[in-house]
Amino acid sequence: MALFQLTVRLLLSGGLIVAASEMAKKNDVFGALIASIPLVSVLAMVWLYNDTGDTEQIASFSRNIFWLVIPSLVLFLTLPMFLHRGIDFWPALSASVALTILAYGLGLKISNGFTA
């Protein structure tokens, strides 16, 4: 892959993260909207298709994203719960990430039953 293409991909992908966090400073709902739109997934599919032209690989990738979005929701459920209970940010985030990792492990086991 050409250095120019890689640079464009990095700037565009990183720009989305910056846009979401900057918007969240002004309006948390719009920041959340930017973060929740599956732009990273769509961009990854575009990059993958551009690199491979393989629609079957795109379909498989998309199906796997679906099964892994479900366990990722654990983070968004547990983090606010911990914060509202007075747990400091870093321990709350750490616990939420740990629970999310466990949920991903379970999700991968379950998804293997559906995709095998």
TAURPE-V181151 format. One record per residue. N is the residue number from 0. RES is the residue in one letter. SS is DSSP state (a for helix, b for strand, c for the rest). PSI is psi in whole degrees, -180 to 180 (* if undefined). OMEGA is omega as a letter, one per 20 degrees, with the letter a starting at -180 (none if undefined). Layout:
n=N res=RES ss=SS psi=PSI omega=OMEGA
n=N res=RES ss=SS psi=PSI omega=OMEGA
This chain:
n=0 res=M ss=c psi=138 omega=a
n=1 res=A ss=c psi=149 omega=r
n=2 res=L ss=a psi=-37 omega=r
n=3 res=F ss=a psi=-47 omega=r
n=4 res=Q ss=a psi=-44 omega=r
n=5 res=L ss=a psi=-42 omega=r
n=6 res=T ss=a psi=-44 omega=r
n=7 res=V ss=a psi=-44 omega=r
n=8 res=R ss=a psi=-46 omega=a
n=9 res=L ss=a psi=-45 omega=a
n=10 res=L ss=a psi=-43 omega=r
n=11 res=L ss=a psi=-47 omega=a
n=12 res=S ss=a psi=-45 omega=r
n=13 res=G ss=a psi=-35 omega=r
n=14 res=G ss=a psi=-34 omega=r
n=15 res=L ss=a psi=-40 omega=r
n=16 res=I ss=a psi=-46 omega=r
n=17 res=V ss=a psi=-44 omega=r
n=18 res=A ss=a psi=-44 omega=a
n=19 res=A ss=a psi=-44 omega=a
n=20 res=S ss=a psi=-38 omega=r
n=21 res=E ss=a psi=-41 omega=r
n=22 res=M ss=a psi=-38 omega=a
n=23 res=A ss=a psi=-28 omega=r
n=24 res=K ss=a psi=-32 omega=a
n=25 res=K ss=a psi=-38 omega=a
n=26 res=N ss=c psi=105 omega=a
n=27 res=D ss=a psi=-29 omega=r
n=28 res=V ss=a psi=-45 omega=r
n=29 res=F ss=a psi=-36 omega=r
n=30 res=G ss=a psi=-42 omega=r
n=31 res=A ss=a psi=-38 omega=r
n=32 res=L ss=a psi=-46 omega=r
n=33 res=I ss=a psi=-43 omega=a
n=34 res=A ss=a psi=-30 omega=a
n=35 res=S ss=a psi=-23 omega=r
n=36 res=I ss=c psi=133 omega=a
n=37 res=P ss=c psi=50 omega=a
n=38 res=L ss=a psi=-39 omega=r
n=39 res=V ss=a psi=-43 omega=r
n=40 res=S ss=a psi=-44 omega=r
n=41 res=V ss=a psi=-46 omega=r
n=42 res=L ss=a psi=-41 omega=r
n=43 res=A ss=a psi=-40 omega=r
n=44 res=M ss=a psi=-41 omega=r
n=45 res=V ss=a psi=-47 omega=r
n=46 res=W ss=a psi=-43 omega=a
n=47 res=L ss=a psi=-44 omega=r
n=48 res=Y ss=a psi=-42 omega=r
n=49 res=N ss=a psi=-38 omega=a
n=50 res=D ss=a psi=-35 omega=a
n=51 res=T ss=a psi=-31 omega=a
n=52 res=G ss=c psi=13 omega=a
n=53 res=D ss=c psi=101 omega=a
n=54 res=T ss=a psi=-29 omega=r
n=55 res=E ss=a psi=-38 omega=r
n=56 res=Q ss=a psi=-38 omega=r
n=57 res=I ss=a psi=-44 omega=r
n=58 res=A ss=a psi=-44 omega=r
n=59 res=S ss=a psi=-44 omega=r
n=60 res=F ss=a psi=-46 omega=a
n=61 res=S ss=a psi=-42 omega=r
n=62 res=R ss=a psi=-41 omega=r
n=63 res=N ss=a psi=-37 omega=r
n=64 res=I ss=a psi=-44 omega=r
n=65 res=F ss=a psi=-51 omega=a
n=66 res=W ss=a psi=-25 omega=a
n=67 res=L ss=a psi=-12 omega=r
n=68 res=V ss=a psi=-38 omega=a
n=69 res=I ss=a psi=-52 omega=r
n=70 res=P ss=a psi=-23 omega=r
n=71 res=S ss=a psi=-22 omega=r
n=72 res=L ss=a psi=-21 omega=r
n=73 res=V ss=a psi=-41 omega=r
n=74 res=L ss=a psi=-45 omega=a
n=75 res=F ss=a psi=-15 omega=r
n=76 res=L ss=a psi=-41 omega=a
n=77 res=T ss=a psi=-36 omega=a
n=78 res=L ss=a psi=-52 omega=r
n=79 res=P ss=a psi=-33 omega=r
n=80 res=M ss=a psi=-47 omega=r
n=81 res=F ss=a psi=-43 omega=a
n=82 res=L ss=a psi=-41 omega=r
n=83 res=H ss=a psi=-21 omega=r
n=84 res=R ss=c psi=7 omega=r
n=85 res=G ss=c psi=8 omega=r
n=86 res=I ss=c psi=135 omega=r
n=87 res=D ss=c psi=158 omega=a
n=88 res=F ss=a psi=-54 omega=a
n=89 res=W ss=a psi=-46 omega=r
n=90 res=P ss=a psi=-37 omega=r
n=91 res=A ss=a psi=-45 omega=r
n=92 res=L ss=a psi=-43 omega=r
n=93 res=S ss=a psi=-46 omega=r
n=94 res=A ss=a psi=-41 omega=r
n=95 res=S ss=a psi=-41 omega=r
n=96 res=V ss=a psi=-43 omega=r
n=97 res=A ss=a psi=-45 omega=r
n=98 res=L ss=a psi=-36 omega=r
n=99 res=T ss=a psi=-41 omega=r
n=100 res=I ss=a psi=-43 omega=r
n=101 res=L ss=a psi=-41 omega=r
n=102 res=A ss=a psi=-38 omega=r
n=103 res=Y ss=a psi=-43 omega=r
n=104 res=G ss=a psi=-46 omega=r
n=105 res=L ss=a psi=-43 omega=r
n=106 res=G ss=a psi=-40 omega=r
n=107 res=L ss=a psi=-40 omega=r
n=108 res=K ss=a psi=-44 omega=r
n=109 res=I ss=a psi=-44 omega=a
n=110 res=S ss=a psi=-31 omega=r
n=111 res=N ss=a psi=-32 omega=r
n=112 res=G ss=a psi=-29 omega=a
n=113 res=F ss=a psi=-27 omega=a
n=114 res=T ss=a psi=-6 omega=a
n=115 res=A ss=c psi=* omega=none
